[in-house]
Every structure is written in structure tokens, then in C-alpha cells.
Amino acid sequence: MFTPETPRNLPESYFVSIGYDGEKQSVYIKLYEPKTKHIYFWYDTTNHKPYCLSDQTVEELQKNSALTGHSGFEKFVEVEKYDALNDRNIKMTRIVARDPLSIGGRPVGCIRDMIKAWEADIKYVESYIYDRGLEPGMPYRIVDGKIEAPGREPAAESARAINDFLGSESGEYRKLALGWMRLLECSVPEFRRAAVDIEVHSPVANRIPDPEEAEHPVICVSVVGVDGVKRVLLLRRAGVEHGAEQVPSDVKVEFYDDEEKLLVEVFKVFLDYPVVLTFNGDDFDLRYLWHRAQRLGFPRDQIPIEIGRDSAQLKYGVHIDLYKFFFNRSIQVYAFGQKYREMTLDEVGESIVGMAKREIENSVGELTYMELAAYCYRDAEIALTLTTFSNSLVMKLIIALSRISFMPMEDVSRQGVSSWIRSMMYREHRNRGYLIPRSDDILSKKGSAVTEAVIKGKKYKGAIVVEPVPGVHFNVAVLDFASLYPSIIKVWNLGYETVLCPHSEAECRQNIVPNTPHWVCKRRRSIESMLIGSLRDLRIKWYKPKLKATGLTQDQRSWYIVVQNALKVILNASYGVFGADRFALYCPPVAESTAAVGRHAITRTIEKANSLGVEVFYGDTDSLFLGSPRAEQLEQLVAWSESSLGMMLEVDKNYRYLALSSRKKNYLGVLPDGSVDIKGLTGKKRHVPEFLRRAFYDMVQILGEVRSMEEFKEAKERIKHIVRECYLKLKNHEYSLEDLAFSVMISKPPEKYVKTTPQHVKAATLLQRTGVEVKPGDLIAFVKVVGEPGVKPIQLASVAEIDSEKYLEYIKSTFDQVIDSLGVEFEDLIGVRKLEAFFQ
């Protein structure tokens, strides 16, 4: 049975997790002590209770017998809140309950269902964090049973810097920025952690066992720790051969005759390590272990796992599911530069740390002991390495995001960026005594968007994309607005409370957002402007310059990279969330106003560039492509932007030449060193067939060698040869199925696709019919074939069935995106004017 350690006194330890103990009716916090590398528990001593708010008076609520007679009701408390939507102080009634489920969470019979309630949808542990002013990821100590912060402040140099680069801002704004700096410059401990992976016997090859049923035995578990532990636990089974030694010599291989004893040993690992890493452990590894232990008769108090609807937690330590973390689109794009596309351990591991899964020819149940051990060990090894590379960047990134969002590590690693921003906003509301508005109140007060979207499916008009000037342009400079949308939110004071504010005075009503009917408050500053603006200023004016400084230690540089990535992830999503209807503070006019100001800024900057004699070849969202600008012209443009728009422009890149097609968001730029930037071109995408990717990158290499217009003639001939070779091999069926395969990840079970059925889903459905299990996250490899349904998985197809004309069209579209910028027509490359003539 697990009994947490709850010391009366504890030196500085890091707040890593929070939970609620139903039996004790108390919040508890998990603290990681870096010297002992152990987790300790602290239970609330303040008698804090769950609550929600009502706009009815205490007297009115007392008449509600269903409410006052609720088994979880405790008391009413009158409180005063600031209502930012209406810019007024109001009296509210706090309805205090004995437990969180009484407020909300039960299918029926919750207090929030009996009245119109505010702040009733906030998780109780989050509400506790906000009310107590706690900071997840930061150090605390326990003194005589009470938890307290050490009171660390940023270095004197940092405080002086804040006053220097934010000298024109208000004292409130500088104080907020200094608070962020205190959080971001606090040290991060090295967490003692281990990665765990399990393998389960399945009687049907390629079928993943159901973790809810847990019918089959756990046959192998690997444990790889930062402390040097390397273990593989194997279950002995009749008829299984030992096999040749395939695991590294320092890996300890242990055999168990009894599955229960193997699980007991695994559970000891969960009670030993303060942090346990898995890859998809929420949905499989830990979930399967919990259900399997139940099936084998383990008492619940001897299973150190707690299963939730969408997660699996550890009773003692912290469970980080790396699959959930890397699956996060913002992490994928802004923290790791889209190095990986599919969310498989194989793809993520190979793309980020150069480690791929071990290939096996047979199903897991048919492997020898040593083959199974090597296969399972490699999975855990990859998972651990994903958190140790680059000076533990991933663990530090999770902590940095935890501090910015005021969310514990486990929630940060599982939830999306909109949840992080929501939590950051909620915490600031509570900190200031603001009422957290209901989403329907915001929508009814502010209304929907008024501009018409250009892109189908969008709710309002988005960013401007300047028509490209097709052709090849030499000596091109790319100017970027530094954090354009966060800058707009700051400079224009945008927020749900300030856009379309309730004031009737002319100073507000005449402060119109360009090309919209929306006005912006001049009397108050929005929380969004303060929070996002201060984070933006720290990134641009402090951390980015810091990275370029000389004399940094490796640890300092590593940490600045982490902070940069964390801020980038938050800031790049800070505009879009307000236009997403799932966001708790959804306010379409805020997102619409941000986009409108962005279009206005780009348009005015183009006009200014033209007035300076600089030609603009192309523009997209926050970037402008300028032809052969002189240094003094760039300096003038940058200075004008800061003084007139309040936004910083910076030279992002210089291209030797830029090949622009007539299509928007499609270009190829060659940098001075010959490396090539590719934007939006089909050939670079990972789902395209391998033969086409090879041909595309052969063409890219040729274009990277071009240094003048004269050299294009030779380049065109070489490209022509590449394209014709593709055609001839396609015509003669010389490509293998693997060469011709499209690879697309399936994000949900095939039967869940109702409105449309994409090609990879059609292929997946055919696979299912043969008995192969298809699950979300699987990569479906398929080819285009003649006849219905037009595609087949490569496992079921033959080269003779290939629809060559479909591939020919795909080749044309891939190369057309580049060669039309070179003034070449595709048909000229292959020597025919009609595509069908190629196959005659």
C-alpha cells in the first residue's frame, strides 16, 4: 500500500504536480527535492474549499431549496468582483461546496446546473493554484507544516534591464515583466527519471491488444533511467527460444516465471522514480498495466497508477506521456521546426535524436527472448533520449511552459496551447480580483466577426498575402515583423474587455481598428495587452539579444534557447485562440481586429518601401520580400515602422535569388551558402511518393548551385533530364510499390470519418477488412490504382495495377510549382503538349 511522505519541514523543492484527495477532502501538492531526488507530499492547511459564483444575492439564493439542500453545499459568501466586460465593480455571491464534484463533474445533480454560475467550469486544483498565488515549476519549502516560496528575485542586472528597455511603460507593466523574468530565470533541477515501455502478447499478428480488456499477458517491460539503470524484464513462456544476444552488454536482462511478480517489480519502479516517461502511456502502457493488474487480482491500493478518462497518473510520481507532448501542434511547429510530421516514436525519435525503432520481421509474440528484449529496450531508450538531448531541453521546456501557464507539468505536457493561455489569463483575473467571464456572456456582448473570410471555413478575414511577382529575382532581402500579432495586441490594446468597450465617450468610439467598425478602449488597458505584450517584449528585447551575446556558458545558452522556444510557442498562438470557438475567452472581434491591423501594417509598409524606391516582390502575413535594397533603405524602413506603427522590423534572410511562382505561399529561395528554403511546395512534403521526393530534391540541389541567370540554361537541361527519367520509369513500371507509396497518418479510427473519406482512410479500411488493426497515429502507405476505390494499401497492391496517369498528373503539379517561375512550361520538359500523349 502506498503512503505518501508528508514532512513537517522540507528544503527547497520544486512544485511538479497537484491533486485532490477525496478521502481527506484536501488538495495535495507533489514537491521534487533535487538533493534526495525524491518526491514529497504537502496537504493543504488553509481549509480552502471549491466554489462557484452567482450574480444573485445571498437572500435570493437562500430561497433555492434544491441548492441549499444539496448534500455538498456548505455556505454563501458575499464578494466583490471587477466585471471587465462592463467596466464596473459588482457584488457576487460565492457558493462554497464541500467537494469539487458538488460544484461540477457529475452527470447530474451539480450545483452549477441549478443556477447560472460563473467560474464553475474551472478544475478545482487550478482554482486552488490561482487563489493561493502558487507557481507550478517553481521552488517551495515546507516550514512547520506550511508551504512557502523562498522569495527569489531576478538578478540585479535583469531588473536594471527591465527599466532600460521598458522605461516608457507603466510601473504596472514593468512589474509584470519583472515577474515573468523571475519565473523564467529561476534554475531548473535535473529530474531523476526513467522511461518505461511494455510489450504484450497478442494471439493475432499486427493486432494491438485492448488496454481496457487487458486479456493477454505482459511479456516484456524495459526501464531506462538517467541514473544509468538499464533493465529488461521478460516473462518466461513455453516454446520461446532464447535467441542470439542483441541487447547492449550493460543492459540487465531479468526473467520472471510469473507475470504477477513481473508486474510487482514494474510497480516498484513506479514508486522509485519521481518522473516516469512513456510514449503513449496514457492510452496504452499504464492503462494496460492498471487493467491487467486488476484482472490478475491485485488490490487497488497495490497498483501505483490512477486511471482517468484521458490520462494515466502515478500515485507517487509524475507521469509524462511524450506522445501527447510531441503531438502538440505548437510544439511540433514552433519548438522543433516541423522536424517530424507523423507522431510515431519511430518518426519523432529519428527526426529529433537520430534514433529509430528496431525493425522486426515477426510479430512481438513470435520473437525470441533476445529479439523481444532488444525491441522493447530500444523504445524506452528513444523515449529517455528525447528528454536528455541538448541538456535536457524537453524537460526544461515543459518546466518553462509550466511557469508561464501556471499549470503543473503533467497538464502542460498533455494539453494544448489554448489551455496554457487560458490558465495564464485566468490566473491574472484572480490575481486582480476580476470576474472570469462566461464565454456566452462575451459572445452576446461583443458579437461575431463582421469581415468576410477569404479562405473557406474561416470566420473572418485573415492575414494579407501580397500577389507574388512570378520569376527569378536576385539579391532579395526578407523583412519580418518581430512577433507581429503579439505586437499588435500590445500596441493596439486588444482584448475581450477593450475591443467594443462599453464607454460612450468619443475618445474610445473614435479609436477605430482600420477597415473594421470596431473601436478600442482608451481608458483601460486589457489583460491580454499586458500579459502578451510583456512576454513579447522579454523575448524580443531581452532573450533574443541574450542568445547572441559572447561569453555565455553552455548551460546559459541552453536555457536561453529553452526560454526562447517557450515564449515563441505561447506568442505564436496568442492571436489565434481568440478566434477559436473552443477557447474559454473566445472573442471573434479581438481576433478579427488583430488580423485587420496586421493587414494595415503590411499595406502601409509596402507603401513606405515603394516611396523609398524599394520594390516589393511578395508579402505574406508578417514578411516582405524586397528586391536589392540598400542598407540605408532598410534602416529607414525599420526606423519608420517602429516610430509610425510601434512595431519592430528586422532582416530575417537574404537570398542569392528567389524563384516565385504565380501561386501564393509557394516559393524557393537560395541562400548565399547554396542552401535552399522551400515554402509550400508539394515535393518537399513527406507524404509524397519516394521517387518524386528524390526527383524533387535532385532539382533543388541543381537550383542551389545556380549563381547567375546564365547558369539557368544548363540547370533547365539537367532538370529536364530528371523529369523525363521519372516519366520513362513510370511508363515502364520500373518503380516499386514502396517508391510509389503515399504515406499519410490516420488521426482517428477509419469508421469515425463520416463527412468525407480521404484516400488514406479508404486504404486503411481495405486493410481492416483483411484483419489488420488500424489505430490513430498509424502511418498508412497506399498507392493509386486503376478502378474503384482508386487506392490500395501497398500490402494489397501490385505494380500492374498502378494508375500511371494519376501519378503523371501529380508529377506535373509538383514540378509546375517551381518551373513556372523559371519561365518553363512542363510540357516542354517532356517534349509533348498533352499529358495523355505520353502514354500512347
N, C-alpha and C positions, 0 to 999 in steps of 0.2 A: 504493500500500500504506500502511495506517495504522500509524504508530509512535507510541505514547503518549509524552508528555513526562514524565520522571521526575526532577525536580530533586533535588539533594542538600540544598538549603535552600529553604524557601518560607515567606513570611509568613503571617499568619492567613488560613486558607481554610476553607470550610465542607464538612463531610463530607456528600456528597449521594448517593453510590452505592457499592456494593461488589460485587465479582465474584470469580470464581475462574478463573485462567489454567491450563488443563490442561497446556499445554506446559511452563510454568515450575513447575507444581505449587505454585502460590502464590496466596494471596489478594491482591487489589489493591483499593485504595480510591480513589475519584474525589473530588477536592477542588476546590471552586469558589473561585477567588481573586477577590474582589469589585472590586479595583482594575483588574486587567487584563481582568476579565470572561472568564476563561479557565479551563478545567478541566485539572488536572494529576493524574498518577497516582502513587500510592505503593504499592510492593510490600512485602509482609511481610518483616521482617528477623529474626523471632523463631523461625523454623522450627516454627511451630505446625502441628499435624497433626490430621486428622479422627480421631474416636474414638467409641466407644460403651462402655457399662458392662455388666458381668456380676456376678451375685452368687456365681459360682463362684470358687474360689481360683485363683491362678496355676498351682498344681500340677495342679488338676483340668482346667483349660483346655489345659494343655500336652499332655494325653493326646488331645485332639481333633485328629487329624491333618488333617482337612479344613480346620479353622480355621488351624492353624499352617502348613499347606501352601498356603494361599490366596495368590495372586500379589500381593495388595495388603496382606497382613499385615506389620506391622513389629515390634511388641513388645507385651508386657504390662507394666502398671504398677499396683502396689497403691495404692489411695487410700482415704481415709476420708470418708464422707458422713453427713449427718444425715438419717435417714428420718423425715419428718414424719408419715407415716401411722401409724407405730407408736411415735413419740416415742422414738427411740433412735439412737445412733451405730452405724454398721455399716461393715465392711470391704467394699470393692468392688474389682473388677479393671477397669482401663481397658484396652480393646483399641485400640491405636493402629494406624491404617492409613496407607498412602502417599498415598491419594487418596480423595475423598468417595464416588465410585461404588463403591469396595470395601466401604464400610460399608452403603450402601443406594442404590437408584436404578436398578439394573439389573433387567431382567425376572427373571433367575435368577442364582444364584451370589454373592449378597451375604452379608457376614458376619452381618448381623442376622437372616438366615434360618437360620443354622446353630445359633444359641443363643437363649435367652431374653435379650433385650438391653434395656437402658434407654438413653434419650436417643439412640436410633439414628434416629428419625424427624425430628430437627431438621435443618433445612438447615445445611450446613456454614458458610456465611457468617454465619448468625445465631449459630451456636455460637461462631464466632470473635469476633463483637461482644460476646457475653456474657463470654467468658473474658478478653478484653482490657480489659473495662470501658469500651468505646467508646460514644460517644453520637452517633448519626446526627443530622444537622441542626445540630450544634454546631461551633464553630471549632476548628481544629487548625493546627499548623505543623510543618514538617519542618526538623529541625536535624541537620546532618551525617548525613543519610540516615535518621534515626529520627523517628517521628511522636510528637508530644507535645501535650497540651492546655495552653492558656495559663494555666489555673488561675484562671479568673474566679470571683468570689464575688458573691452578691446584694448590693445596696446596703445600707448600714448600717441605713437606715430599714426595709427589708424584714426584716432579721434581728431587729431590735427588735420589729417587729410580730408575728413568729412567736412570740416569747417571751411577748408580751402575750396574744394570743388562743388560744395553745396552752399556756399556763403550767401547766395542771393535767395535761398529758400527760407521758409519759416522755421522757427525753432522746433515746432511740432514735427515738421518733415525731417529735419536733421536728426531729431531724437529717434524717429522711426528707422532711418538709415543706419544709425549707430546701433540700434537694437539688432538689425539684420547682421551687421558686421560682428557683433558679439556672438551671435549664433554660428556664423559661418567660419569664424576664426578660432573657435574652440577646438581643441585637439580631439581626434577620433581614436578610440582604442583598437588594438588588433584583437579581433574576436577569435576565441578558440572555437573552432567549428569543424564539422565533418560532413562530407557528402555521403548520402546513402542511396543505394539503388537495389531494387529487388527483381527477381525473375520468378515467374510462376509457371508450373507445368500446365500445359493445355493439351487435351487429347486430340484436338483438331488443329492442324498446322495453320499458321497465319491468323488464328483467331485469338483476339485479346480476351483473357478471362474477365468476367464481370466482377468489378470490385464490390458491388453491393451483395452479390451472392457468395463470392469467395469460396467456390466449391472445390477448387483444386489446391494442392499443397504449394507452399512457398519453397522453392528448391534451391535458391541461391540468394544471398544478400552480401553486398560489398559495402565496406566502410573505409573511406579515405579521409584522413584528418590533416589539418595544418600542423599538428604536433608530430607528424611522421607516422602515424598509425595507418597501416595498410592491411586490411583484413578481407578475406572472402570466406563466408560461411556457407557450406554446402550440405544439403540433405542427401544422405545415402539412399539409393533406390535400387531395386533389383534389376539386374541386367544392364546397368550402365557401366561402360568401360571407363578406366581411369584416363587414358589418353596421354599424348605427349605433353611435356611441360611447356606451357605457353605464357604463364604469368611472370612478371619480373621476379628476380630472385629474392627481393626484400619484401615480397607480399606473403603474409601468413595465411595459409590455406587451412581451414578447420572443417572437419567432418562431424556431422551430427546424425545419430541413428534415429532420433525422434524429433519431429517437427516442433513440438511444444518447447523442447529445450532450445532449439534454434531461435524461436521467437522470444523466449526469455532472455537470451543473450542479446538479441536486437533491441529489446526494450531497455536493457541495461545501458546500451549505447545512447538511447534517447534520454535517459536520466543522467548520463555522464556529461554529454556535450551541451553547453549553453546555447549553441546555434547548430541546427541541423539543416542541411541543404538537400533539396531534391530537384528533379526536373519532371514536373507534372505529378508531384507527390500529393497535391490536394485531391486530384481526381483518380489517382491510381495507387501509388506506393503506400502512403499512410492510410488511405481509405481501405485498401485491400487488407493491410495488416490488422486494422481495427476489426473489420468484419470477420476475418479469418480467425483471429483470437477468440472472438465471441463464439464462432462456430465450434471451436475446439474446447470451449467450456471455461475460458479464462474469466474470473470475476472482473467486473468493470473497473474496480479500484486497482487492479493489477495491470491495466492497459494504460500506458502513459500518453495516450492520444485522445484528443477530443474532436469529434466529428461535427462539423457544421454543414449547412446546406451547400455552401460553395467553397469551403475550406477545411483543412485538417490542421489542428493546432496541437502543440505539445503541452502537457500539464506542467512540466518543469521549465523547458527552454523555449526557444524561438524557432519556428519552422519557416524557412524562406523557400518558397516554390519558385525556382528560377524560370520555369516555363512562363509563369504569369508575368514576371518582371520583363523578360525579353519579348513577350508577346505584346507588351505595351507599345503602341504605335509611336508615341512621342519619344520613348527610349530608343526605339529602333532607328528613327529618323534623326533626331537631334543629338542624342548621346553617342550613337555608334554609326552615324553617317550612312545608314542603309547598307551596312556591310553584309547583312544577311537578309533574306527575303522570307524563306519558309521558317516556321517556328519549331523545327525539329532540333533535337540535341545534336544530330549529325551536322546540320547546316550551321547552327549557331556556333558550335564548337570549332568547326573547320574555318569558318569565316573570321572569327574573333581571335582564337588562340591557336589556330592551325592544328587542331586535334579532331579527327573524325572517329565515328564509331567503328568498332571492329566488325568487319564483314563476316557473316556466317553463311554457309551453304545450306544447312539444315535448319529446321525449326528448333526453338530453345529446348523443347523436350527430347530432341533426338541428339543433342550434343553430348560429347564425352564430358567428364567432370572438369578436365582442364580447359576444354574449349569454352564451357559454360562459365568457368571462373574468370577466364581472360575477357570474355564478352561483357560480363557483369562488372568486372573491375574497371574496364575502360570507361563505362558510362559514368561511374562515380568519380573517376579521375578527371574526366572532362568537366563535370559539374563543379568540382572543387576548383579546378584551374580557372574556370570562368570568374571566380571570386578572388583569385590570388594574383592574376596577371596585372601588370602595371601598378605594382604597390597596392594591391587590394582595392583597385579602383571601384569595382561594383559595390562592395560593402560600404565604402566611403560615400559613394553616390547615393546609396539608399539612406544613409545617415543624414547627408546634406539635405535631401528631399524631405526627410522626416522633420528636420528642424524648420524648414521653410513652411511646410504644410501643417505643422503641429499635429502630425499623425504618427503613431508608432510604426516601427519597421515593417511589421507583418502587413499592416494595412497599406502602407506606401508601396510595398512590393507587389501587392495584389490588385490595387485599384488604379484607375486611370487618372490622367492629369486633371480632368474636370473635378474629380473628388478632392484632389490636392488643393486646387484653387478654392473650391467651396469651403473646405476646412479652414484655410487661411483667412477667408473672408468672414466666416462665422466667428472665428476666434477674435478677430478685430472688432466685430459687432459687440460681442460680450465684453471685451476689454473696455469699450467706450460707453457701455450701457445702452446700446442701440437695440431696438426690437428687430429680430431677424424676420424679414417679411415672408409671407406665404407667396409661393410662385404665382397663384391665381390672382393675388392682390396686385402684384407687379404688372401682370399682363392686362388686367382690367384698367389699371391706372395709366399705363404707358401705351397700350395698344400694340398693334403689329407693325411690321415694316411697311413703308409706303413706296419705296422704289421697286422697279420691276427687275427681276433677276434675268441676267443674260444666259446663264447656264441653267439648263433644265433641272428641276429638282431643288434648286436653291430658293431661299425665302426672300432674298433681297439682292440688289445689285452689288457685286463684289469688286475685286481689285481691277484696275485698268491694265490692259495688255496693249501696248502700242504696236501698231501694224509694223511688221518687220520689212526692211528693205532687202529683198532677196539678192543673193550674190555673195561674192567673196570680198571681205573688207579687211585690209591690212592695218596694223597698228591701232587696235581697238582697246580702249580703257573702259572698265566696268565700274560704275559708281553705285554704291549701295547706301541706302538709308540705314543707319545703325538702329536695329530694333524698331522698325517703322511703326508698327501698330502699338506696341507699348509706349513709344514716344508720343503718339497721337493721344492715347488715353491719358497720359500725364499732362501734356501741354494744353489739350482742349478740356481737361477736367471732366472726362466722360465717366458716367456711372449710372446705375439704375435710379439713384436719387437726384442726379443733377440734369440728366437729359429730360427735357419736358418737365422741368421743376414746377412746383405749384405756385410760384410767385408771379404776380401780375405786373410787376414793375418793368419799365422799359429796358432797364439795364440787362435783365435776363431775357426778355422776349425778343430783343433785337440782336442777341448774340446767336446768330443763326449758323448752323452747320452748313457748309457750302453744298448747294444742289439738293438740299432737303428742306422740309418745313420745320425741322426740329430745332429747338433752341436749347442752350446750355446755361445752367445757373451761374451767376456771377457772385452770389452771396456766400455760398458754402463750397468747400472742396470735397469731392467724393472720396469714399474709402478706396475705390478702385484706383483713382488717380494717385493717391498717397502710396498704397501698397505696391502697385505695379510700377509706378514711377520711381520709387526708391530702389526697388530691385533692379530696374533698368539702369539707373544711374550708377549703382555699385558695379554692375557688370561692365558698362562702357567706360566709366571714368576711373575705376579702381582695379578690378580684376584683370581686364584685358591688358592695360598697360603693365600690370604686375608681371604677366607672363613673359613680356619682352625684356624685363629687367635682367641685368647681368648679376652674377654672384649668388643666384638662388641655389639653395641646396636641392638635392633630388627630391626630398620629402616635401619641401615648399612648392616646387614646381608641380609635383604630382597632385598636391592638394589644390592648387590654383586651377589645374585642369578639371578636377572634380567639381569645384565650385562653378567654374565656367559652364560646364555641361549641365549642372543642376539648374542654374539660372536660365540657361538657354531653353531647356525643356519647359520650364514654367512660363517664361516670357512668350515663347512662340505660340503657346496655346491660350494666352490671356485674352486675346480678342475673340477667338472663335467660340469659346464657351458661352459667351453671352448671346450668341445666335443659335445655340443648340437647345432644343426644347426639353432635353432631359436634364439640363443644368438647373440646379435648385434656384439660382438667381437669374434665370432666363429673361432677357430683356431685348427683344429684337431692335428697338431704336438705338440701343447702345452699339450693337454690332454694326448696324446699318450706318450709323454716324461715323464709326471708326473707318469703315471702308470708304465712305464718301470723302472724308478728309484725306485719306490715302490717295484717292484718285486726284483730288485737288492738288496735293503736294507734288505728285508726279507731273501733272499737266503744267503747273507753274514752273517747275524745274526745267522742263523741256523748253518752255518759252524763254527762260533765262539763258539756257545753254545756247539756243539759237541766236539770241541777242548778242552773245559773246563770240559768235562766229563758229560755234562748235556744232557739227552735225550729229544728230541722234539717230542711230540705225535701228534701234529696237528698245523696248522697255517692258518690264514685266513685274508687277506688284511693287517691289521696292528696289528695283535695279534699272539702271540706264546704261546703254551701250553707246559709247561716244567714239566718233572717228577722228583719229590723230590729234587729240587735244594737246595743247602746250601746257607746261607745268603751271604757268601763271593763270591760264584759263581755268584749270582745275582748282587752283587756290581761290580764285574769285568766286567760283560756283559754290565751293564748300563754305566760304565765309558768308555768302548771301543766304544760303539755306539756314545756317544757324541763327542769323540775325532776323531774317524775314519769316521763316517757318518755325523756328525754335527746334529744329531737328538737325542731327549730325549726318553729314555725308562723308563717306570715306571711299578711297580707291580700293576696290576688292581684288581686281585682277587686271592684268594687261595681257592681251592676246597678240601673238605674232600675226594671226589672221583669224577671222570669224567667218564660217560658212553658214549663211542664213537661208533657210528655205522660205517659201511663201506661207508656211504653216506657223501658227503661233506656238510658243513653248517648245520649239524644235530647233536645235542648232548644234553645231560642232565648232568648238574653239580650240585652237592650238596655242599653247603657252610657249614662251621663249625657249624653254628647255626641250620642246618637242612633245611633251606630254599633252594629252588630249582631254578636254572637257566635253562630255556628251550630255545633252539635255533632251529628254523626252523621246529619243529615237528608239524605235522598236527593236532594232538589232542589239542594243545593249541589255535588253530585259532578259531576266534569267529564265523565263518560261518558254522562250523561243527555241526551236529545234537546234541541236548542237551544230549541225552542218551550216546553218545560217548564221549562228553566232560566230563560228570560226571565220566564215567568209566576211562577215561584217567587221570583225576586228582586224582581219588582214587588210581591209580597205582603210580602216582607221590608222593603222601603222603606216601605210603609204602616205596618207594625207598628213600625218605628223612630221614627215620628212620634207614636206614642201616648204620652201623659203621664199619663193617669188612666183609671180604669175606665169613666168616662162616655164617653171618646173611643173605646172599643172598639166601640160600637154603629155608629158611622159607618165604622170600619175594617172591620167584618164585611161591611157592604154593598158596600164597594169591593172586598173580596176575593171576594165572591160574583160580582161583575161579571167579575172576571178569570177565575175558574174557568169560568163559563158561556161566556165568549168562547172559551176553549180548546176546550170541548166542541163548540160550534157549528162552529168552523173544522175540527175533526177530522171531524165528521159530514159536512160538505160538501166534504171533501177539498181544503181550501184551503191546507194546509201542503205545502211542497215536501219532496222526499226528504231534502235537507240539513237541513231543520227537524226532521225525524222521526228522523234517524240517531242511533244509539247509537255511541259511539266507544270502543273498548277496545284496549289494546296487547296484542299477542301476544308472549309471553315465550319461546316455543320454536317450532320448526317444527311445522306442523299434524299431521304424522304422528307426532310424539312424544307427543301426547295420547292415552293408551291407556285409562286407567280411566274417564274422563269426557270428554265433548266439549262444552265450553261453546259458547254461541251464536256468539260472535265467531270461534271456531275453525271452526264449521260454515260460516260466511260466508267465511272465509279459504280453506277447502277448495274452495268453489264458484269462488272467484277463480282458484285454482291450475289448475283444470280448463280455464279459458279461456286459459291460457298466461301469466298474471301471476305473477311470482315473489313469494312471501311469505317474509319473513325475520324473525327475532326482533327486537323493537323497533318493528316496523311498527304503525301505528295502523289498525285495521280498522273502517271505518264501515259499519254494516249497519242494516236496518230489519226490523221484524216483519211477516211476510206470512201470508196465509191458505194453508193446505196445507203439506205437508212440504217442507223440514225446519223450517218456521216462521220462517226468517230468510233474507235475501238481502243481499249487499253492494249498496250503493247504485248501483254501476256496472251491476248486472244487474237492478235492480228498477224497478217503475213505481208511481205513486201509486195506481193502480186496485187493486193487489194488497195494499195495506195492511190489516192486521188491526186494525180500529178498536177492537174490544172489548178486545184486549190492551193497547192504548195507554190506553184508558179505565181499566182496572184499575191501570195504572202511575200515571196522574194521581191516582187516588183514594189510592193508598198514599203518594204524595208529599205531598199536601195534608193527609191524615189525621194525619200526624205532628205537624203544627202546630195544626190547628184543633180537635183534641180537647182540647188544653189550654185553648182559648178557650171550651169548653162548646158547641161547634157540631158537628153531625153533617154529614158530607159530603153526604148525600142532600138535606139541607135547602138546601144551597147551590145545587143544580141543579134542585130542585123535583120530583124523582122519588124514589121509595122503592127501586126496583130498578134496578140499572145497565143491565140489558138493555132496560128500558123507554125508555132514552134513544135507542136506535137503532131503535125501532119507528115 
